């Protein structure tokens, strides 16, 4: 059921967004052999994001090709996504911890 809901949602997404997301996934899959980002510290991911933004900026100044700019933009987007994912995982973990703590205190 969840897949069908997501599939319906995909039809509402802009074609440019779907195309860009596909490029993001392709890049991520090329790096599947590396440690998953969920194990990385947020500070590390932010540092990598800043580095990727710098690389994108330099590519723009150097007037690199459209495909090179696109690849750099995809890298920036992937690191931003990783930070968002890690942040939401931590938020979920904190919420679980708070709920569990409250539940245990109520049963004393």
C-alpha positions, 0 to 999 in steps of 0.5 A: 500500500505504501508503494502505491501511495508513493507511486501516486505521489511521484506523478505529482512531482515535477519532471525536473525533480524526478530527473534530478532525483534519479541522478542523485540515486545513480550517484549514491549507488556508485558509492554503495560500497562505502559506509552508509551516511547514517553512521556519519556524524552530522558535523562530518556531513556538514563539512563535506557539504561545504566542500561540495558547495565550494567545488560547485562554485569553482565549477561555475566560475571555471565555466565547466560543462553543463554535465559537470555542473549537474554532477557537482549540484547532485553531490551538493544535493546528496549531502544535504539529503544525508544531513536531513536524513540523519537529523530526522533519524536522530529526532525519531530516536530522541522522540522514542527515548522521551516516550520510553522514559515517560512510559517507564516513569508512569509505571513506577 
